[in-house]
């Protein structure tokens, strides 16, 4: 299965603990990704959280499609990470590495996008990169 790795590093003027707490809550992802409009079916386990994320796509400005994706979320003292499985054959692995730096937190946002065909991978990677870059500004605005 072909894959693409995307990396973005940015700074937020808040503590790693504050970012970890925020990124560890499924509800925080609503709006953190411009595509995510809701989360539902949250199951909190001892070491991970599973939930369904609703991604809304618009085509031609009129037609909307809600993509229900399964998300697994885990948190450690330095990272928040997990997997996303989309019904369209796209899978993502993600990890936020949080390091104290310059009175705030340096965030390394790593995404690995997998898809079953190269054209689908190209589309998914383009959308994932747009979301990844937007997320930096949204996190800084929410917590910085």
N, C-alpha and C positions, 0 to 999 in steps of 0.2 A: 504494500500500500504506500503510495508516494506521500511525502510529508514536506512541510516547510517550517523552519524555526524563525520566530519573530521575537526581537528583544528591544525593550525600551527602558532606559534608566532615567529617573527624574527625582526631584527633591520636593518634599512636603514639610512645611514648618510645623510639625507636631511630632509627638513621640512614636517610636515603633510600637509601643503598647496600644496607643490610641488607634493607629492604623490597623494593627492586627485585630483589635476588637471590632472595628468597623467592617473589615474585609471578611471576618468570620461569621457574619450574619447574612443569611440569604436575602433578607429584605433590603440590605444595603446595595444590592446589585441592580435594583430597579432604578433606572436612570443613570447608574454608573456606566452601564453599557447603553448607549443611545437606543439600541434595539430592544432592550429588556423592559417590558411594560408591567410585568407581574411575576410573582413567585407563588407557588402553591404546593400542597402535599408535602410539607416540610416534615422530615423524620430525623429527629436528633438522636444520634447514637452516642456511645461512649467515646469513640475515637474519630467519628466523622458524622457529617450531616448530609442527607440526601434530600433533593427536592426537584420539582419541575419548574423550569424557568420558561416564561412565555416571551418569545422573540417576535416582534411585529415587523414584518416587511411590507413595504408599499411598492407597488408596481404601477407605472404610468401615473403616479400621483393619486390614483383613485382606488385601485384594487388592493385590498389588504389581505395578508396571509399571516396567521399566527402559527409559528413553529414551536411545538412543545419539545423542549430539550431536557434530558435527564442530567442532573448535575450532582457530583460528589465533591464535598468540601472538607478539607482537613486543615488543622492549624497546629503549628509548633511554635516554640518561643521566637524563632527567627523567620518563619515562613507561613504563608497561607497558600495552599495548593489543592489541586484536584483534577477532575476529568469532566468533560462535557461530551455527551453522546446525542447527536441529532438524528432524527429519523431519516434524513436525506442522505445518510452515508458519510457524514462528516463527524470527525472526532477531534477533540482538542484536549491537550494536557496543558495545565497552566500552573505557574508558581510565581508568587510575589515574595521576593527576598527583601527583608526589612533590616536596614543597618543604620544605627545612630550616626549622624554626620552633620556638622555645621549647625548645631542647635536644632536639628530636626531629624528627618529620616530620608535616607536615600532608598528609593524603591527600584528594584530591578523587576520588571514585568516581563516574564518569559512565557511565550505561547508556542506550542508545537501543534500544527494543524495537519491532520491526516484526512485524506479523501480517497475514494476508490478509483477516481479517474483524474487525469491531469487538468482537464477543463474545469471540473468541479473544484479541484484543489486551488486553481488560480482564482476562481470567484470567491471561495471561502477565505483564502488567505488575504485577498484584497479587503473584504469586509472586516476580517479579524484585525488587520492592521489599522483600519480606520477607527475601530472601536478602541484598540489599544492606545492609540495616540490621543483620542478624545478623553479616555479614562484618566490620563495624567492630569489634564486640566480640571476635570470634574473632582478628582480626589483633592487636589490642591485647593479648589474652591470650597469644598465641604469641610476639610480638616485643617487647612493651612491658613 
